[in-house]
Amino acid sequence: MKKFYKLIILIAAALIFFKSYKSTFAVTNPHSTENNIFGIHIQDENDLIDAAKLVNSSGGEWGYVTMVLRSDERDVNRWQNVFDRMRELHLIPIIRIATKQEGSGWLKPTTDDIDGWVNFLDSLNWVTQNRYVVVGNEPNHAAEWGGVIDPQGYAEFLKEFSIQLKRKDDDFFVLPAGLDASSPNNKTHMSETNFIKSMHDKVPDIFDHIDGWTSHSYPNPNFSESPDKTGIVSITGYINEIEFIKTLSVKKNLPIFITETGWTHDVGGENKFLSVDVLKKYYTQAFEKWLKDPNIVAVTPFMLNYQSEPFNTFSFKKADGSFYDFYSEIQKMLKKSGNPKRINSATMVAELTPDLIQKDDKTYQLSILKNTGQMIWEMDNLYIVKIEGYDIDAEIGYPLFTRIDPGHIGILMFRKL
């Protein structure tokens, strides 16, 4: 009987461990394959081509793009088209969820909102296996959280959001909101360290429910300091953030996503900010520094194209449609060809022929398959695909068309492995 109870305890412990692991880590470590850290923050999907020309230049592939998705923009057709375009351009989306603007601030979300968000996000065919979702923005500003400073409320919302996302699909890679590292402590702001500590004090397991760390590592004060500056209000502020988190006895290694950073620059010859020539040097020096840190997954400076105040001074693009010289300076930097993990799966619609087709000393048959994965099947290529409903993997390829996009059906040569 004692052995029986010991067995029950061991099984229970294993289940608890498995459940904890499932709720804590995304399926894919972003550092497990070749990774291109170059990225950019964009406001509109019409900027995707210019984004790709920037982050996938000079040998680069699969750079990152950060986009904001508001609660009143949850149109499946629009966002599936955005993701499909990113897939074609080899861009990895980082999606920051937001509520709606109310006056000069943003509505505070509630846990009742989470179910709608989760169902919407899961309805999309994402570009890569990891589905990068940032929950909110700078909640240590009252204006970003319904007019109140509420680290406990934010931590509880983040935890519940993560639980529900991962209950839907383990491939959701949950990231917390980036915080404003230069915030003071007053009625409408809380310092970053106080906010993080309060989150942890009120919800002690909050770091078990995120998969990485989001940083707004701006060169402050005034978005104008040298990339050589260090400290929490610098382009390497994420280092101080991680060191502070470790003082809370958090041992988890958190991959870094710098989703906002950048300098203000002169617009229209006003000479109020840094010159474009200075920014050419600063961005080059900054990326050289970020590239040396193996814990950084992505850096997406703010912002590729923004033509109205107050953010036009951050814009890489000019009002006339051309780009400031620091855009081409970043283009010239050597980049890695990223290789993010993507799901490659299919459903069998019909098997058309017996094994009569010989090619490359292998025997194939013709089959009609639906692409249910994340990869575009292109002509003259071979792919190893998981066939849903079959306990087999298959080699498919040599499609009788130009290509098959996810969600589409086509005729392919098929060989069971």
N, C-alpha and C positions, 0 to 999 in steps of 0.2 A: 504493500500500500504506500509506503514511504517513497519507493521508486516511482510509483504512479504519480504522486503529488509533485515529485521533483521534475518529472517529465512535463507535467502541466505547466509548472512554473517556467521551465526552459522554453516551452512553446510560446507562452504568454510574453516572455521577455523578448523572444525573437520577433514576435508580431509587433510589439511596441517599438523595437529598434527599426523594423522595416517601415512602419508607419511614419516614424520620426524622420528617417532617411528620405522617404518619398516626399514628405512635406517640406524638406529643407533644401534639397539639391535638384537643380534641373538635370535632365538626362545627360546633356553634353557639356563638358568642360570647354569653354571657348578657346582655351589654350592647348587643347588636345590635338588641334590641327593647325596648319599654317594660317596666320592671322595678319590682316592688314589693318593697323590701328587708325589710319587716316579716315576722317569723317567730316561731316558738316551738318549744321542745324538748318533746316529749311522751313518756310512757312507754308509753301504751296507746292502741290505736286507738279505744277508747270516748270518748276526749277530742277526736276530730277535729272534731266540731261546735263545741265550745267554742273550739277553735283557730281555725276559720274565722271565727267571730264576732269574734275578736280581731284577726286579721291582715288580714281582708278587709273590715273596717269602714270607715266614713267615706270612701267612694269607692274603697276598695282591692279589687283582684282578684288572684288568683294569688300569695298570700303563700307563705311557706316553712314546712315542718315537718321538724324533725330527729327521726329515730327510730333506735333501736338494734335491730339484727337479730343475734341470737346464733346460733351454729352449731347449737344444738339446737332452734332455732325455724324451721327451713327447711321450712315447710309451704306448698306452692305455692298451695293453695286459700285459706288464711288471708291470705297476703300479696297475692294477686291481688285478693281482696276489699278489702283495705286500699287498694291502689292505685286500684281502681274507685271506692271511696268518696271518695278524694282528688280523683279526676278530676271527680266530680260536685260537690264542694265548692270546686273551683278552688284546690287546694292543691298545691304542688310538693314532692315528697319529697326529702329529703337522708338517705340511708341509711348509718348507721355500722355497719360489720360488727364483730362481736366473737366471741370464742371462748366458753368456759364458765367459770364461777367455780370455783376450786379453793381451798378454805380461805378465806383472807381476800384472795386475789388472783385472777388470771385465767390460764388456761392459755396457754402460748406457742404460737402457730401455727407450722406448718411449710409449706414449699413444696408438700408433698404434699396439703395442704388446699385449695390454690388451685383445682384443676380442679373440685372439687365446688362451690365458691363460684361460680365463673364460670358453670357450667352452670345453677345455680339462679337466679342473678341474670338471666341471659339468657332464662330460661324465662318471665319475667314480662312482661306488656304494661305498660310504664312510662307515666307520666302525660304526660311531655313528651319531646321529642327528646333533650335532655340527660339522661343517667341519672347522677345525682350519687351517688357512692359514696365514703365516707370510710373509709380503711383503718386501723382500730385506734383506740386512745385513749391519750394521754399515755404513750407508751413510755419517756419519761425518768423514770418511776416503775417500779422493779423489780416492784412488785405487779401492774402492768398487762402485764408481759411475762415471765410464767413465773418471776418471782423474780430476774431478772437485768437489769442495765443493758447493753444491747447495740445501740448505734446502727448498727453495721455490719450486724448481723443484721436489724434492722428495715428499713434502707435496701434490702438485698438482697430482702427479702420484698416490700416496697412496689414495687420495680422489676419483679419477676417478676409480681406481681399485676396491675400496669398493663399489661404486655406481653400477658398472657393475656386480660385483659378486652378490650383493643383489637383483639386478633386475632379475638375473637369478634364484636365490634361496635364501630365507631368512635364510636358515640354515648355510650359510657361516659365520663363526666367524672370523672377520678380525682383525689381529694383526699387529702393525707397526714393522719395523725392530728394533732389539736390537741395541743399540748404545754403542760405546766404551766410558765408563765413565772416562777413564784415558787420553783421547786425549787432547793435548795442542791446542792452537790457533796459527796456522801458515799457510803457503800456501797450505799444503796438508792435514791438519787436522782442525777440529773445536771442541771446547769443547762441551760436551754433553748439558750443560745448554744453551749455545749460540745457538746451533743447534735447540733445542726444542723451544726456544723463537722465533727464526727466522721463524720456521715452523708456529707457531701460529700467528705471526705478519702478515705473508704473506697470510696465509689461515686460518682466524680466526675460522672457524667452523671445523677444521681438527679433533678435538677430538669427534665431533658428528659422525664421520665416522669410528671409531674403536670400538671394543667391549671389549678389554682388553689391558694390557700393557706388552710388551716384555722387559725383562731385561737381560743384560749380567753382572750379579753381581759377578765379579771376585775378588779374594782376593789379590788385588794389593797393592804395586808394586811387580813386578816380579812373580805374581801368587804364592805367598809364604807366605802371611800374615796369622795370626791366625784367626780362625772363631770368636774370641771374639772382633776383631776390628770392629768398626762401621764407618759410613761415606759413601760417594758416591762411593769410590773405595774399597768396601768390599763386603762380601757375602750378606749383607743386603742393598746394594746400592739402590735397588728398592724402599726402604722407602724414601730416599732422592729424588729420581726421582719423586715419587708421590707427595711429599711435594712441590717440585719446580713447578710441573704442577698446583697445587692448587693456587700458587701465580699468575698464569695467569687467575684467576677467573674461572677455570674449576671445576665445582662441581660434575661432573660425577664420580661415583665409578668405577674404572677399576680393574677387577680381574688381578692378577699377574701371568705371565708365565716366569719363569727363564729358558730360553732355552739354555743358556750357563753359566757355572761356573766351577770351579775346580782348582786343584793345579798341578804344574809341579813336577815331581818326578824323582828319579835316574833311569837311564836305563843302564843296563850292568855294574853296579858297578862304574859308572863314578864319583859319589859323587859331582855332580854339583848342584843338587837340593835337595829338601826335601827327607828324607828317607821314605820308605813305612810304617814303624811303626808310623811315625808322621802322615801320611795321614790316617791311620786307625782311629786315634783319631779325626783328623780334620773333616773327612766326617761324622763320627757319631755325633760329636758336631754340625756340620752344619745342618744336617737333623733334629736333635732334636730342633734346633732353628726355622727352616723353618716350622716344623709341628705345632708350636704354633701360627703361623700367619694364621688366618682364611681367609685372602684375597688371599693366594697363591693357585693356581689351580694345577700347575705342576712345578717340578724342574728336568731338564734334563741335568746333567753335561756333559761336553765335555771331553772325547769322549770314547766310549766303546772300539773301536779297530782301531788303527791307527799306522802303523808300520814304517813310513818313517818320516824324518825330515820335518818341525820343530815340528810337533804335536805328535810325538811318546812319548814325555815326559808327555803327558796328558793321554795316553792310559791306560785303565783298563786291557787290555789284553797284554800278553807278546808275543814276536816274536815266541816263541816255542808253542804257542797255549794255554798255561795255563794262569791263572789270578793272578794279584797282590793281596795281602791279603786284601786290602781295598774293593775289590769286594765282598769277602765273609763276610766282616764286615757289609757292607750295606745289604747283603742278610739276615743276622741274625736279623736286626731291624724289630720290629713288624710293620705291615702295615694294612691299611684298605682294605676291599673288596669293590672296587668301583662299582657303579651301574649306568653308564652313560645312558642317554635316547637314545633309538634306535627306529627307525621306524619299525613298524611291519605291513606289508601290503601284500595284495595278489590280484591276479585276478582270477576269476572263469573261468576255462577252460571247465568243464562239471560237471553236477550233475548226479551221476550214479544211485542212488537208492532213493526211497521214504523214509519217516521217519519210518524205521522199525528196526533200530539197537538200542538196549537197553544196556546202560552201566552206572553204578553208578547212577541209578534211573533217567537217562536222555535219551532223544530220539535223535539219531543222524542219519545222512545219509552219504553215501560215496560220495566224490566229488574229482575231479581233480583240484588242485589249483597250480598256479605259485607263488612262493615266490618272491615278488617284493620289499621286505623290506631289513632290515639290519641284521636281526637275523637268526641264524641257527636253524631250527626246528628239534629237536632231539626226538628220540623215547621215548614213555611213558610220554611225557610232554604235557600239555595243554597250549594253547596260545590264547589271545584275539587279534584278527586281524581285521584291517579295510579292507573290501572287496571293491576294486576299482570298480566303476560303480554301486554299490549298496548303498543305504542309510541305511546301517546296519553295525554293528560290529558283528563278529562271534567268537564262541569258536571253535578252531580246535585242533586236537591232535591225539594221538595214530596212528601215521603214519605207513603205511604198508611198511616199509623200515627202514634203520638205521637213516637217517636224510635227510633233504632237505636244501641245501644251497641257498642263494639269487641267483635269476636268473634261478633256476631249478624248474621242475614240479614234482609233486608226488600225490599219492592218500592218502587222509586223511579223518578222521571222522569229520563231520562238523555239527555245530548247530548254528542257528541264535539266536542272543540275543534279 
